[in-house]
Amino acid sequence: MKKAVMASPMAKRQLSKLGENIKMARLRRNLSLRAVSQRAGISLNTVVAIENGESGVSIGAILNVLHCLSLAEDISKVALDDVLGRKLQDLELEPKKRAPKKIKSHELLDLLKEPK
């Protein structure tokens, strides 16, 4: 039995907006729900669930619908410019401040023997 996905209020709004966008794209192309479901290889109810922004729909089903609408490339734009992630990464990249490595005794003797 599938476990229900509990989406946050923000996620619900975003899924609803995504569903609206997909529905508008389908209508602009003058495609029926049945035509999209057949082309995507998913059930009619799944297409309706996508357009309603339901959280239990798999990403694969959403991607199949986007492909049918010639919008599959849009998925590659998700998290493309991760400004916050890059800033966090840059903070981690600062060189660690360490004491210099210990000089081995024979290297120290060589330094002492060198004429100045």
Phi and psi in degrees as a GROMACS rama.xvg file:
@    title "Ramachandran Plot"
@    xaxis  label "Phi"
@    yaxis  label "Psi"
@TYPE xy
-71.9678  144.381  LYS-2
-90.5558  131.705  LYS-3
-67.8895  139.233  ALA-4
-88.6005  124.335  VAL-5
-96.6071  111.263  MET-6
-96.1797  144.92  ALA-7
-70.6955  163.06  SER-8
-56.4524  -39.5387  PRO-9
-64.6999  -43.3618  MET-10
-63.2562  -38.762  ALA-11
-61.7604  -41.8457  LYS-12
-64.3883  -41.9456  ARG-13
-67.6565  -40.2457  GLN-14
-65.6047  -37.7748  LEU-15
-63.2811  -43.4198  SER-16
-65.1696  -41.8873  LYS-17
-60.4057  -44.9676  LEU-18
-60.4658  -42.3031  GLY-19
-62.0814  -43.2402  GLU-20
-62.8347  -41.7767  ASN-21
-65.7009  -42.0454  ILE-22
-61.8714  -45.3893  LYS-23
-63.1147  -39.1125  MET-24
-63.3422  -40.9816  ALA-25
-64.4291  -44.2815  ARG-26
-67.3305  -38.4214  LEU-27
-60.9997  -32.1837  ARG-28
-87.3806  0.699703  ARG-29
58.3016  42.1455  ASN-30
-106.113  140.379  LEU-31
-82.5738  163.084  SER-32
-58.5293  -40.8294  LEU-33
-63.36  -43.0537  ARG-34
-63.2101  -43.3807  ALA-35
-66.0637  -41.5082  VAL-36
-63.9304  -39.3795  SER-37
-67.234  -44.8692  GLN-38
-66.6716  -34.8087  ARG-39
-82.8016  -13.8528  ALA-40
72.8993  30.2273  GLY-41
-129.21  169.115  ILE-42
-74.933  158.822  SER-43
-59.8222  -40.3687  LEU-44
-62.1844  -33.9144  ASN-45
-68.3021  -40.0392  THR-46
-63.6468  -42.2759  VAL-47
-61.5588  -42.2452  VAL-48
-62.245  -39.2085  ALA-49
-63.1735  -47.7943  ILE-50
-67.6454  -23.9308  GLU-51
-87.0508  -3.95464  ASN-52
73.7492  30.4643  GLY-53
-72.5666  140.896  GLU-54
-81.222  -12.829  SER-55
-85.8697  1.45692  GLY-56
-80.261  137.155  VAL-57
-71.7249  151.914  SER-58
-64.3183  -29.9859  ILE-59
-63.9735  -41.6848  GLY-60
-65.1294  -41.7745  ALA-61
-62.7193  -43.0957  ILE-62
-64.7788  -37.6794  LEU-63
-61.4603  -41.4857  ASN-64
-66.2624  -43.9855  VAL-65
-59.4557  -39.6192  LEU-66
-61.8922  -43.1973  HIS-67
-61.7854  -28.8424  CYS-68
-95.2958  8.99212  LEU-69
59.0111  37.368  SER-70
-121.073  13.5253  LEU-71
-61.9478  -29.0355  ALA-72
-65.7707  -23.2886  GLU-73
-62.2529  -27.4185  ASP-74
-64.911  -27.1294  ILE-75
-73.5773  -10.1881  SER-76
-85.666  -11.011  LYS-77
-67.1283  126.813  VAL-78
59.5159  24.5607  ALA-79
-65.6817  -49.35  LEU-80
-108.649  84.4814  ASP-81
-88.5172  81.1576  ASP-82
-61.88  -48.4683  VAL-83
-61.9237  -45.3914  LEU-84
-60.7031  -40.1828  GLY-85
-65.8424  -39.0369  ARG-86
-64.9175  -42.4528  LYS-87
-63.3019  -39.747  LEU-88
-64.8341  -41.3653  GLN-89
-62.4782  -35.0632  ASP-90
-64.1877  -35.8874  LEU-91
-74.6445  -20.4516  GLU-92
-85.5174  -4.46257  LEU-93
-62.8198  137.443  GLU-94
-64.2618  139.634  PRO-95
-75.4467  140.283  LYS-96
-90.612  115.643  LYS-97
-128.132  158.274  ARG-98
-70.5763  150.635  ALA-99
-62.0041  154.593  PRO-100
-63.0064  150.051  LYS-101
-69.0459  141.1  LYS-102
-85.7349  132.747  ILE-103
-69.0244  152.65  LYS-104
-58.7873  -41.256  SER-105
-69.4048  -30.2023  HIS-106
-69.7555  -36.8981  GLU-107
-64.8894  -42.0248  LEU-108
-62.6967  -39.8708  LEU-109
-63.3331  -38.8732  ASP-110
-66.0127  -37.5472  LEU-111
-71.2155  -30.1405  LEU-112
-78.4628  -21.6228  LYS-113
-65.1255  132.302  GLU-114
-70.3061  145.293  PRO-115
